[in-house]
Amino acid sequence: MDLTSRSSATARVNMTLGVLLQITFVAVIAIVVFGDVSTASDSLKQLVAFGAIASSFTSWIFISNALMDFQKESEDLTAAEKKTAIGKNLIKQPWPLFQIYTLALNVAGIYVALRAIYN
């Protein structure tokens, strides 16, 4: 398997892991909402807060790595690949904006989760 194929496979795995961790983060939010964690003991609040922070931050790491792989892959296209519809689309993608958006979404999610836990 060549480097490009390995990189693409790694990026897909990273994106999948990132999405699974986002689902975990949503589950943590469900626990906060339906488990009435705001009235729970301090140790339980800390456990749920840790879960929210860890799942969100780890998700961002995997998604960020996948986005970087996709960006590098789009930069390594051959001249013939750049002329295809997929190649043209890959070149136009605002990869840095995707990075910023993903980070902002995760930070906002952590903030909202912590507010819900400790209010």
N, CA, C and O atoms as a GROMACS GRO file, in nm:
protein
  476
    1MET      N    1   0.085  -0.117   0.000
    1MET     CA    2   0.000   0.000   0.000
    1MET      C    3   0.090   0.124   0.000
    1MET      O    4   0.182   0.134   0.081
    2ASP      N    5   0.064   0.216  -0.092
    2ASP     CA    6   0.147   0.335  -0.102
    2ASP      C    7   0.109   0.438   0.006
    2ASP      O    8   0.009   0.423   0.075
    3LEU      N    9   0.191   0.540   0.017
    3LEU     CA   10   0.175   0.641   0.122
    3LEU      C   11   0.039   0.712   0.113
    3LEU      O   12  -0.026   0.734   0.215
    4THR      N   13  -0.003   0.747  -0.007
    4THR     CA   14  -0.130   0.817  -0.023
    4THR      C   15  -0.247   0.731   0.023
    4THR      O   16  -0.338   0.780   0.090
    5SER      N   17  -0.245   0.604  -0.012
    5SER     CA   18  -0.352   0.514   0.030
    5SER      C   19  -0.352   0.496   0.181
    5SER      O   20  -0.458   0.495   0.244
    6ARG      N   21  -0.233   0.483   0.239
    6ARG     CA   22  -0.225   0.469   0.385
    6ARG      C   23  -0.274   0.596   0.454
    6ARG      O   24  -0.345   0.590   0.554
    7SER      N   25  -0.238   0.711   0.399
    7SER     CA   26  -0.280   0.838   0.457
    7SER      C   27  -0.431   0.853   0.448
    7SER      O   28  -0.495   0.897   0.543
    8SER      N   29  -0.489   0.817   0.335
    8SER     CA   30  -0.634   0.824   0.319
    8SER      C   31  -0.705   0.732   0.417
    8SER      O   32  -0.805   0.769   0.478
    9ALA      N   33  -0.652   0.612   0.432
    9ALA     CA   34  -0.712   0.516   0.526
    9ALA      C   35  -0.702   0.568   0.669
    9ALA      O   36  -0.797   0.557   0.747
   10THR      N   37  -0.588   0.625   0.703
   10THR     CA   38  -0.570   0.682   0.837
   10THR      C   39  -0.666   0.798   0.861
   10THR      O   40  -0.724   0.810   0.968
   11ALA      N   41  -0.681   0.883   0.761
   11ALA     CA   42  -0.772   0.997   0.774
   11ALA      C   43  -0.916   0.949   0.795
   11ALA      O   44  -0.989   1.006   0.876
   12ARG      N   45  -0.956   0.846   0.723
   12ARG     CA   46  -1.092   0.793   0.740
   12ARG      C   47  -1.110   0.734   0.880
   12ARG      O   48  -1.216   0.752   0.941
   13VAL      N   49  -1.009   0.665   0.929
   13VAL     CA   50  -1.017   0.609   1.065
   13VAL      C   51  -1.024   0.722   1.167
   13VAL      O   52  -1.105   0.717   1.260
   14ASN      N   53  -0.940   0.824   1.150
   14ASN     CA   54  -0.943   0.938   1.243
   14ASN      C   55  -1.079   1.006   1.243
   14ASN      O   56  -1.131   1.041   1.349
   15MET      N   57  -1.138   1.025   1.126
   15MET     CA   58  -1.269   1.090   1.117
   15MET      C   59  -1.375   1.004   1.184
   15MET      O   60  -1.463   1.055   1.254
   16THR      N   61  -1.368   0.873   1.162
   16THR     CA   62  -1.464   0.782   1.224
   16THR      C   63  -1.452   0.786   1.376
   16THR      O   64  -1.552   0.792   1.447
   17LEU      N   65  -1.329   0.781   1.426
   17LEU     CA   66  -1.308   0.788   1.571
   17LEU      C   67  -1.357   0.921   1.627
   17LEU      O   68  -1.417   0.926   1.734
   18GLY      N   69  -1.330   1.028   1.554
   18GLY     CA   70  -1.377   1.159   1.597
   18GLY      C   71  -1.528   1.166   1.606
   18GLY      O   72  -1.583   1.223   1.701
   19VAL      N   73  -1.596   1.109   1.507
   19VAL     CA   74  -1.742   1.108   1.509
   19VAL      C   75  -1.794   1.022   1.624
   19VAL      O   76  -1.889   1.061   1.692
   20LEU      N   77  -1.733   0.908   1.646
   20LEU     CA   78  -1.775   0.823   1.758
   20LEU      C   79  -1.758   0.895   1.891
   20LEU      O   80  -1.842   0.882   1.980
   21LEU      N   81  -1.651   0.970   1.904
   21LEU     CA   82  -1.631   1.045   2.028
   21LEU      C   83  -1.730   1.160   2.039
   21LEU      O   84  -1.770   1.196   2.150
   22GLN      N   85  -1.771   1.218   1.928
   22GLN     CA   86  -1.875   1.320   1.932
   22GLN      C   87  -2.007   1.259   1.980
   22GLN      O   88  -2.081   1.321   2.056
   23ILE      N   89  -2.035   1.137   1.935
   23ILE     CA   90  -2.154   1.067   1.982
   23ILE      C   91  -2.144   1.044   2.132
   23ILE      O   92  -2.242   1.056   2.205
   24THR      N   93  -2.025   1.010   2.179
   24THR     CA   94  -2.002   0.993   2.323
   24THR      C   95  -2.030   1.124   2.395
   24THR      O   96  -2.090   1.124   2.503
   25PHE      N   97  -1.986   1.235   2.338
   25PHE     CA   98  -2.009   1.366   2.398
   25PHE      C   99  -2.159   1.394   2.407
   25PHE      O  100  -2.207   1.447   2.508
   26VAL      N  101  -2.233   1.360   2.302
   26VAL     CA  102  -2.378   1.377   2.304
   26VAL      C  103  -2.439   1.290   2.415
   26VAL      O  104  -2.534   1.332   2.482
   27ALA      N  105  -2.386   1.171   2.433
   27ALA     CA  106  -2.434   1.085   2.541
   27ALA      C  107  -2.408   1.148   2.678
   27ALA      O  108  -2.491   1.140   2.768
   28VAL      N  109  -2.293   1.212   2.693
   28VAL     CA  110  -2.262   1.281   2.819
   28VAL      C  111  -2.363   1.393   2.842
   28VAL      O  112  -2.411   1.412   2.953
   29ILE      N  113  -2.395   1.467   2.737
   29ILE     CA  114  -2.495   1.574   2.748
   29ILE      C  115  -2.630   1.515   2.790
   29ILE      O  116  -2.699   1.573   2.874
   30ALA      N  117  -2.667   1.401   2.732
   30ALA     CA  118  -2.793   1.336   2.770
   30ALA      C  119  -2.792   1.296   2.917
   30ALA      O  120  -2.893   1.308   2.986
   31ILE      N  121  -2.677   1.250   2.964
   31ILE     CA  122  -2.664   1.216   3.106
   31ILE      C  123  -2.683   1.340   3.192
   31ILE      O  124  -2.750   1.335   3.295
   32VAL      N  125  -2.624   1.451   3.150
   32VAL     CA  126  -2.638   1.576   3.225
   32VAL      C  127  -2.784   1.618   3.231
   32VAL      O  128  -2.835   1.655   3.337
   33VAL      N  129  -2.850   1.614   3.117
   33VAL     CA  130  -2.988   1.661   3.109
   33VAL      C  131  -3.085   1.567   3.180
   33VAL      O  132  -3.162   1.609   3.266
   34PHE      N  133  -3.081   1.440   3.142
   34PHE     CA  134  -3.181   1.346   3.194
   34PHE      C  135  -3.144   1.288   3.330
   34PHE      O  136  -3.231   1.237   3.402
   35GLY      N  137  -3.017   1.296   3.365
   35GLY     CA  138  -2.974   1.245   3.495
   35GLY      C  139  -2.973   1.351   3.603
   35GLY      O  140  -2.939   1.323   3.718
   36ASP      N  141  -3.010   1.473   3.566
   36ASP     CA  142  -3.014   1.584   3.661
   36ASP      C  143  -2.883   1.594   3.738
   36ASP      O  144  -2.882   1.597   3.861
   37VAL      N  145  -2.774   1.598   3.664
   37VAL     CA  146  -2.641   1.599   3.724
   37VAL      C  147  -2.615   1.726   3.804
   37VAL      O  148  -2.532   1.725   3.896
   38SER      N  149  -2.684   1.833   3.772
   38SER     CA  150  -2.660   1.958   3.846
   38SER      C  151  -2.691   1.944   3.994
   38SER      O  152  -2.641   2.022   4.075
   39THR      N  153  -2.773   1.847   4.030
   39THR     CA  154  -2.805   1.826   4.172
   39THR      C  155  -2.728   1.707   4.231
   39THR      O  156  -2.750   1.671   4.347
   40ALA      N  157  -2.640   1.648   4.155
   40ALA     CA  158  -2.564   1.531   4.201
   40ALA      C  159  -2.449   1.573   4.293
   40ALA      O  160  -2.423   1.691   4.314
   41SER      N  161  -2.383   1.473   4.348
   41SER     CA  162  -2.268   1.500   4.435
   41SER      C  163  -2.153   1.560   4.354
   41SER      O  164  -2.149   1.547   4.232
   42ASP      N  165  -2.061   1.625   4.424
   42ASP     CA  166  -1.947   1.688   4.356
   42ASP      C  167  -1.863   1.586   4.280
   42ASP      O  168  -1.816   1.614   4.170
   43SER      N  169  -1.844   1.468   4.337
   43SER     CA  170  -1.760   1.369   4.270
   43SER      C  171  -1.826   1.320   4.141
   43SER      O  172  -1.758   1.296   4.042
   44LEU      N  173  -1.958   1.306   4.142
   44LEU     CA  174  -2.028   1.266   4.020
   44LEU      C  175  -2.023   1.377   3.916
   44LEU      O  176  -2.006   1.351   3.797
   45LYS      N  177  -2.036   1.500   3.961
   45LYS     CA  178  -2.024   1.614   3.869
   45LYS      C  179  -1.886   1.615   3.804
   45LYS      O  180  -1.873   1.637   3.683
   46GLN      N  181  -1.782   1.590   3.883
   46GLN     CA  182  -1.646   1.589   3.830
   46GLN      C  183  -1.628   1.477   3.728
   46GLN      O  184  -1.561   1.495   3.626
   47LEU      N  185  -1.687   1.362   3.755
   47LEU     CA  186  -1.677   1.249   3.662
   47LEU      C  187  -1.744   1.283   3.529
   47LEU      O  188  -1.687   1.258   3.423
   48VAL      N  189  -1.863   1.338   3.535
   48VAL     CA  190  -1.935   1.374   3.412
   48VAL      C  191  -1.861   1.487   3.339
   48VAL      O  192  -1.851   1.485   3.216
   49ALA      N  193  -1.811   1.584   3.412
   49ALA     CA  194  -1.735   1.693   3.350
   49ALA      C  195  -1.610   1.640   3.281
   49ALA      O  196  -1.577   1.681   3.170
   50PHE      N  197  -1.541   1.548   3.348
   50PHE     CA  198  -1.423   1.486   3.286
   50PHE      C  199  -1.462   1.414   3.157
   50PHE      O  200  -1.393   1.426   3.056
   51GLY      N  201  -1.572   1.340   3.161
   51GLY     CA  202  -1.618   1.270   3.041
   51GLY      C  203  -1.649   1.366   2.927
   51GLY      O  204  -1.616   1.339   2.812
   52ALA      N  205  -1.712   1.477   2.961
   52ALA     CA  206  -1.745   1.576   2.858
   52ALA      C  207  -1.619   1.636   2.798
   52ALA      O  208  -1.606   1.646   2.676
   53ILE      N  209  -1.526   1.675   2.883
   53ILE     CA  210  -1.402   1.738   2.834
   53ILE      C  211  -1.317   1.638   2.757
   53ILE      O  212  -1.270   1.668   2.648
   54ALA      N  213  -1.298   1.519   2.813
   54ALA     CA  214  -1.213   1.419   2.749
   54ALA      C  215  -1.269   1.375   2.614
   54ALA      O  216  -1.194   1.366   2.516
   55SER      N  217  -1.398   1.347   2.608
   55SER     CA  218  -1.455   1.300   2.481
   55SER      C  219  -1.453   1.411   2.376
   55SER      O  220  -1.424   1.384   2.259
   56SER      N  221  -1.483   1.533   2.416
   56SER     CA  222  -1.484   1.642   2.319
   56SER      C  223  -1.343   1.674   2.270
   56SER      O  224  -1.321   1.688   2.149
   57PHE      N  225  -1.248   1.686   2.361
   57PHE     CA  226  -1.111   1.720   2.322
   57PHE      C  227  -1.048   1.609   2.237
   57PHE      O  228  -0.981   1.637   2.138
   58THR      N  229  -1.071   1.484   2.276
   58THR     CA  230  -1.015   1.372   2.201
   58THR      C  231  -1.078   1.365   2.063
   58THR      O  232  -1.010   1.335   1.964
   59SER      N  233  -1.207   1.392   2.055
   59SER     CA  234  -1.273   1.396   1.925
   59SER      C  235  -1.209   1.503   1.837
   59SER      O  236  -1.184   1.479   1.719
   60TRP      N  237  -1.183   1.620   1.894
   60TRP     CA  238  -1.121   1.726   1.815
   60TRP      C  239  -0.984   1.683   1.763
   60TRP      O  240  -0.950   1.712   1.648
   61ILE      N  241  -0.907   1.613   1.844
   61ILE     CA  242  -0.776   1.566   1.799
   61ILE      C  243  -0.789   1.476   1.677
   61ILE      O  244  -0.719   1.494   1.578
   62PHE      N  245  -0.879   1.378   1.685
   62PHE     CA  246  -0.895   1.285   1.573
   62PHE      C  247  -0.948   1.356   1.449
   62PHE      O  248  -0.898   1.334   1.339
   63ILE      N  249  -1.048   1.441   1.465
   63ILE     CA  250  -1.104   1.511   1.350
   63ILE      C  251  -1.001   1.608   1.292
   63ILE      O  252  -0.990   1.621   1.170
   64SER      N  253  -0.926   1.676   1.377
   64SER     CA  254  -0.822   1.767   1.330
   64SER      C  255  -0.717   1.693   1.249
   64SER      O  256  -0.674   1.740   1.143
   65ASN      N  257  -0.674   1.577   1.298
   65ASN     CA  258  -0.576   1.498   1.225
   65ASN      C  259  -0.632   1.453   1.090
   65ASN      O  260  -0.561   1.456   0.989
   66ALA      N  261  -0.758   1.412   1.088
   66ALA     CA  262  -0.819   1.371   0.962
   66ALA      C  263  -0.824   1.488   0.864
   66ALA      O  264  -0.793   1.472   0.746
   67LEU      N  265  -0.864   1.605   0.913
   67LEU     CA  266  -0.870   1.722   0.826
   67LEU      C  267  -0.732   1.758   0.771
   67LEU      O  268  -0.719   1.795   0.654
   68MET      N  269  -0.629   1.748   0.855
   68MET     CA  270  -0.493   1.776   0.807
   68MET      C  271  -0.452   1.676   0.700
   68MET      O  272  -0.388   1.713   0.602
   69ASP      N  273  -0.488   1.548   0.720
   69ASP     CA  274  -0.455   1.448   0.618
   69ASP      C  275  -0.528   1.477   0.488
   69ASP      O  276  -0.468   1.468   0.380
   70PHE      N  277  -0.656   1.512   0.496
   70PHE     CA  278  -0.731   1.545   0.375
   70PHE      C  279  -0.671   1.667   0.306
   70PHE      O  280  -0.664   1.671   0.183
   71GLN      N  281  -0.628   1.766   0.384
   71GLN     CA  282  -0.568   1.885   0.325
   71GLN      C  283  -0.438   1.849   0.254
   71GLN      O  284  -0.414   1.892   0.141
   72LYS      N  285  -0.354   1.772   0.320
   72LYS     CA  286  -0.226   1.733   0.257
   72LYS      C  287  -0.249   1.649   0.133
   72LYS      O  288  -0.178   1.662   0.033
   73GLU      N  289  -0.350   1.561   0.140
   73GLU     CA  290  -0.382   1.479   0.023
   73GLU      C  291  -0.426   1.568  -0.094
   73GLU      O  292  -0.391   1.540  -0.209
   74SER      N  293  -0.502   1.674  -0.065
   74SER     CA  294  -0.546   1.763  -0.172
   74SER      C  295  -0.430   1.842  -0.232
   74SER      O  296  -0.434   1.882  -0.348
   75GLU      N  297  -0.326   1.862  -0.152
   75GLU     CA  298  -0.208   1.933  -0.202
   75GLU      C  299  -0.118   1.843  -0.285
   75GLU      O  300  -0.037   1.892  -0.365
   76ASP      N  301  -0.131   1.712  -0.266
   76ASP     CA  302  -0.044   1.617  -0.337
   76ASP      C  303  -0.106   1.558  -0.463
   76ASP      O  304  -0.056   1.459  -0.516
   77LEU      N  305  -0.214   1.618  -0.511
   77LEU     CA  306  -0.278   1.567  -0.632
   77LEU      C  307  -0.187   1.586  -0.754
   77LEU      O  308  -0.115   1.685  -0.764
   78THR      N  309  -0.193   1.490  -0.843
   78THR     CA  310  -0.120   1.505  -0.969
   78THR      C  311  -0.193   1.605  -1.056
   78THR      O  312  -0.306   1.643  -1.027
   79ALA      N  313  -0.129   1.648  -1.163
   79ALA     CA  314  -0.191   1.743  -1.255
   79ALA      C  315  -0.321   1.686  -1.311
   79ALA      O  316  -0.420   1.758  -1.324
   80ALA      N  317  -0.321   1.558  -1.344
   80ALA     CA  318  -0.442   1.495  -1.399
   80ALA      C  319  -0.552   1.488  -1.292
   80ALA      O  320  -0.670   1.510  -1.323
   81GLU      N  321  -0.515   1.458  -1.169
   81GLU     CA  322  -0.614   1.450  -1.061
   81GLU      C  323  -0.675   1.587  -1.031
   81GLU      O  324  -0.793   1.597  -0.998
   82LYS      N  325  -0.594   1.693  -1.043
   82LYS     CA  326  -0.644   1.829  -1.018
   82LYS      C  327  -0.751   1.872  -1.119
   82LYS      O  328  -0.832   1.959  -1.090
   83LYS      N  329  -0.750   1.811  -1.236
   83LYS     CA  330  -0.846   1.847  -1.340
   83LYS      C  331  -0.981   1.776  -1.323
   83LYS      O  332  -1.079   1.816  -1.386
   84THR      N  333  -0.986   1.674  -1.239
   84THR     CA  334  -1.112   1.602  -1.220
   84THR      C  335  -1.204   1.684  -1.129
   84THR      O  336  -1.160   1.776  -1.061
   85ALA      N  337  -1.333   1.649  -1.130
   85ALA     CA  338  -1.430   1.720  -1.046
   85ALA      C  339  -1.394   1.705  -0.898
   85ALA      O  340  -1.402   1.802  -0.822
   86ILE      N  341  -1.355   1.586  -0.859
   86ILE     CA  342  -1.316   1.564  -0.719
   86ILE      C  343  -1.192   1.644  -0.685
   86ILE      O  344  -1.184   1.705  -0.579
   87GLY      N  345  -1.094   1.643  -0.774
   87GLY     CA  346  -0.971   1.718  -0.752
   87GLY      C  347  -0.997   1.867  -0.738
   87GLY      O  348  -0.943   1.932  -0.649
   88LYS      N  349  -1.081   1.921  -0.827
   88LYS     CA  350  -1.115   2.064  -0.820
   88LYS      C  351  -1.184   2.096  -0.687
   88LYS      O  352  -1.158   2.199  -0.626
   89ASN      N  353  -1.272   2.007  -0.644
   89ASN     CA  354  -1.342   2.027  -0.518
   89ASN      C  355  -1.246   2.022  -0.400
   89ASN      O  356  -1.254   2.106  -0.310
   90LEU      N  357  -1.155   1.926  -0.398
   90LEU     CA  358  -1.059   1.915  -0.288
   90LEU      C  359  -0.971   2.039  -0.277
   90LEU      O  360  -0.941   2.085  -0.167
   91ILE      N  361  -0.930   2.092  -0.389
   91ILE     CA  362  -0.843   2.210  -0.390
   91ILE      C  363  -0.914   2.332  -0.334
   91ILE      O  364  -0.851   2.416  -0.269
   92LYS      N  365  -1.045   2.344  -0.357
   92LYS     CA  366  -1.122   2.461  -0.313
   92LYS      C  367  -1.159   2.460  -0.166
   92LYS      O  368  -1.201   2.563  -0.113
   93GLN      N  369  -1.146   2.347  -0.099
   93GLN     CA  370  -1.194   2.337   0.039
   93GLN      C  371  -1.116   2.430   0.134
   93GLN      O  372  -0.994   2.437   0.126
   94PRO      N  373  -1.187   2.499   0.222
   94PRO     CA  374  -1.121   2.589   0.319
   94PRO      C  375  -1.074   2.509   0.442
   94PRO      O  376  -1.131   2.523   0.550
   95TRP      N  377  -0.971   2.427   0.425
   95TRP     CA  378  -0.926   2.336   0.531
   95TRP      C  379  -0.897   2.407   0.663
   95TRP      O  380  -0.939   2.357   0.768
   96PRO      N  381  -0.828   2.521   0.663
   96PRO     CA  382  -0.803   2.589   0.791
   96PRO      C  383  -0.934   2.634   0.860
   96PRO      O  384  -0.944   2.629   0.982
   97LEU      N  385  -1.031   2.676   0.780
   97LEU     CA  386  -1.160   2.715   0.837
   97LEU      C  387  -1.228   2.596   0.903
   97LEU      O  388  -1.289   2.609   1.009
   98PHE      N  389  -1.218   2.478   0.840
   98PHE     CA  390  -1.274   2.357   0.901
   98PHE      C  391  -1.210   2.329   1.036
   98PHE      O  392  -1.278   2.288   1.130
   99GLN      N  393  -1.079   2.351   1.045
   99GLN     CA  394  -1.006   2.331   1.170
   99GLN      C  395  -1.058   2.425   1.279
   99GLN      O  396  -1.086   2.384   1.392
  100ILE      N  397  -1.071   2.552   1.243
  100ILE     CA  398  -1.118   2.652   1.339
  100ILE      C  399  -1.262   2.622   1.381
  100ILE      O  400  -1.294   2.630   1.500
  101TYR      N  401  -1.346   2.588   1.286
  101TYR     CA  402  -1.486   2.556   1.317
  101TYR      C  403  -1.496   2.436   1.412
  101TYR      O  404  -1.571   2.440   1.510
  102THR      N  405  -1.421   2.332   1.384
  102THR     CA  406  -1.424   2.213   1.468
  102THR      C  407  -1.376   2.244   1.609
  102THR      O  408  -1.436   2.199   1.707
  103LEU      N  409  -1.270   2.320   1.620
  103LEU     CA  410  -1.220   2.358   1.753
  103LEU      C  411  -1.322   2.445   1.826
  103LEU      O  412  -1.349   2.422   1.944
  104ALA      N  413  -1.379   2.544   1.758
  104ALA     CA  414  -1.477   2.632   1.821
  104ALA      C  415  -1.600   2.554   1.868
  104ALA      O  416  -1.652   2.579   1.976
  105LEU      N  417  -1.645   2.461   1.787
  105LEU     CA  418  -1.760   2.380   1.823
  105LEU      C  419  -1.731   2.296   1.947
  105LEU      O  420  -1.817   2.283   2.035
  106ASN      N  421  -1.613   2.239   1.955
  106ASN     CA  422  -1.576   2.158   2.071
  106ASN      C  423  -1.560   2.243   2.196
  106ASN      O  424  -1.603   2.203   2.304
  107VAL      N  425  -1.499   2.359   2.184
  107VAL     CA  426  -1.484   2.448   2.300
  107VAL      C  427  -1.622   2.493   2.349
  107VAL      O  428  -1.648   2.494   2.469
  108ALA      N  429  -1.709   2.530   2.256
  108ALA     CA  430  -1.844   2.571   2.294
  108ALA      C  431  -1.919   2.456   2.361
  108ALA      O  432  -1.991   2.477   2.459
  109GLY      N  433  -1.903   2.337   2.308
  109GLY     CA  434  -1.968   2.221   2.368
  109GLY      C  435  -1.922   2.194   2.510
  109GLY      O  436  -2.002   2.164   2.598
  110ILE      N  437  -1.792   2.206   2.532
  110ILE     CA  438  -1.738   2.188   2.667
  110ILE      C  439  -1.792   2.295   2.760
  110ILE      O  440  -1.832   2.265   2.872
  111TYR      N  441  -1.793   2.419   2.714
  111TYR     CA  442  -1.844   2.530   2.795
  111TYR      C  443  -1.989   2.507   2.836
  111TYR      O  444  -2.025   2.520   2.952
  112VAL      N  445  -2.072   2.472   2.737
  112VAL     CA  446  -2.214   2.449   2.764
  112VAL      C  447  -2.232   2.331   2.859
  112VAL      O  448  -2.315   2.338   2.950
  113ALA      N  449  -2.158   2.225   2.839
  113ALA     CA  450  -2.170   2.108   2.927
  113ALA      C  451  -2.131   2.144   3.070
  113ALA      O  452  -2.200   2.107   3.164
  114LEU      N  453  -2.022   2.215   3.086
  114LEU     CA  454  -1.977   2.253   3.221
  114LEU      C  455  -2.079   2.347   3.288
  114LEU      O  456  -2.106   2.336   3.407
  115ARG      N  457  -2.134   2.438   3.210
  115ARG     CA  458  -2.238   2.527   3.265
  115ARG      C  459  -2.359   2.447   3.312
  115ARG      O  460  -2.417   2.475   3.418
  116ALA      N  461  -2.398   2.348   3.232
  116ALA     CA  462  -2.514   2.266   3.268
  116ALA      C  463  -2.486   2.182   3.392
  116ALA      O  464  -2.575   2.160   3.474
  117ILE      N  465  -2.365   2.135   3.405
  117ILE     CA  466  -2.329   2.051   3.520
  117ILE      C  467  -2.322   2.133   3.649
  117ILE      O  468  -2.372   2.090   3.753
  118TYR      N  469  -2.262   2.251   3.641
  118TYR     CA  470  -2.234   2.328   3.762
  118TYR      C  471  -2.331   2.442   3.788
  118TYR      O  472  -2.302   2.527   3.871
  119ASN      N  473  -2.444   2.447   3.720
  119ASN     CA  474  -2.546   2.548   3.748
  119ASN      C  475  -2.663   2.490   3.820
  119ASN      O  476  -2.758   2.561   3.852
   0.00000   0.00000   0.00000
